[in-house]
């Protein structure tokens, strides 16, 4: 069982996935900071000084040591903005990778076709020489 796990864990896809998860977590923190510390204050300022993180609908105010019950829709708005930025960034990144991959495939295809053409030319020349 250990050998099977070792084969599974050492496969390239699993390692790539692990690296992707770690980088994705770090990227998520960067985007969250971008949204919280840069974008949302500017958007709030443009909308009249609103701080989105403090937007909430109070269901029950705090009384006598009991905590407040509130729907924090400002946090939700901020999370939606985080999600949109992260998903758009990943979309652009994946699109760039696919574009690069297509270029590499075209180069490889060209090399294969030129190799095939060279071999066919050699065969043609050999056949021509044998017919003479």
N, C-alpha and C positions, 0 to 999 in steps of 0.2 A: 504494500500500500504506500509506503514511503517513497519507493522508486517511481510509482505512478504519479504521486504528488510532485516529486522532483521534476519529472518530465513535463508535467502540466505547468509548473511555476516557471520553468526555464524557457518555455515557448516565447517567441518574440511578441506575440499578440498580448499575452498576459503582462509582460514587462512594459510594453507600450501603453497598455491600459492603465497600469499603476502610475507610470510617469504622467500620463494625461490627467489622472485624478488629482495628483499632487499639484501639478501646474494649474489645473482648473481651480483648485481651492485657493491658491495664491492669487490667481487672476481675479477670482470672485472678491477677495478682500480688497484688491486694488480698485476694482470697479465700484464696490460699496463705498470706499473712501471718496472716490471721484464724485459719486452721486451725493453722498451725505455732506461732504466738506466743500465742494465746489459748485456743482450744478444746482442742487436744491436751494441753497441760500440765494443764488442769483435769480432762480425762478421765483422764489418767494419775494424777493425784492421787486421784481418786475410786476408781480401780482399785488403789490401794496404792502410789503413787509410781512407776509405770512410765513410762519415757521411751520412747515408741514409736519414735522415730528410731533408737534404739540396739538395738532388738530384731533379732536375727539368729540364724541357724542356721549355725554354723561347720562348713564341710566339711573345710577343711584349715587348721590354725593357721599363723601366720607363723613361718618358720624361716630362719635364716641369710640374711637380706636378702630372701627371697621374701615376697611379700605374701600376706595372708590370703585364702582363698577362702571366701566366706560368702553365704548367701541372706538378704538384708535385707528380711524380711517386715514389719518396722516401717515402713520407707519406703513399702512397698506399701499398708499400712493407711492411712497418712497420705494417699497419693495417692487412694485410694478415697474417703476423707472429703472431700478437695478436690473430686473429681468430683461427688459427691452434692450438695454445697453449691452448686457452680457450676450444675449442671443444674437443681436446684430453683429457684435464683434466676432463671435464664433462663426457666424454665417460668412463674413468677409474673409476670415482666416481659412475656412474650409474651401471657399471659392478660389482663393489664391493657390492653395495646395493642389486642387484639381486642375487648375490652369497649368501649373508647373508640371504636373503628372502627364497631362496631354502633350505638352511640348516634348517631354522625355520619350513618350510613346511614339510620337511622330519621328523623332530622331532615330529611335531604334528601328522603326518600320522602314525608314529611308535606308539605314545601314543594311537591313535584311534584303530589301529589294535590290540595292546596288550589288550586294554579294550574289544574289540569285542571277542578276543580269551578267555579272562577271563569269559565273559558272556556265551559264547558257552560251555566252560568247566563246568560252573555251571549248565547249562541246561542239558548237558550230564549226569552229576552226579545225578541230580534230576530224570531224566528219568531212569537211572540205578537203583536208590533206589526204585522208584515206581514199577519197573518190578520185584523186588525181593520179 
